[in-house]
Amino acid sequence: MSADQRLLERIHATRRLYLSSTRIDGRQLLRLCIISHRTHRPAVEAAVRLIRTAAGSGAPAACQAVMPKRSRP
């Protein structure tokens, strides 16, 4: 089982977030899809925190830079 598959299982075990996965060019990737207009930024940030926590200190760089910094009005 790949590290990405184990990460996906840890995330799903929390029962707080469901991600899908796919393979592109032989690499397994995890996908977070947000389609509801009622999903607000704090919920997305909580999802990213959960993913980072499940990934632990070995989180790939792509996971570290998922959310852009907030711009102030």
Rosetta blueprint (number, residue, H / E / L):
1 M L
2 S L
3 A H
4 D H
5 Q H
6 R H
7 L H
8 L H
9 E H
10 R H
11 I H
12 H H
13 A H
14 T L
15 R L
16 R L
17 L L
18 Y L
19 L L
20 S E
21 S E
22 T E
23 R E
24 I E
25 D L
26 G L
27 R E
28 Q E
29 L E
30 L E
31 R E
32 L L
33 C L
34 I L
35 I L
36 S L
37 H L
38 R L
39 T L
40 H L
41 R H
42 P H
43 A H
44 V H
45 E H
46 A H
47 A H
48 V H
49 R H
50 L H
51 I H
52 R H
53 T H
54 A H
55 A H
56 G H
57 S H
58 G H
59 A L
60 P L
61 A H
62 A H
63 C H
64 Q H
65 A L
66 V L
67 M L
68 P L
69 K L
70 R L
71 S L
72 R L
73 P L
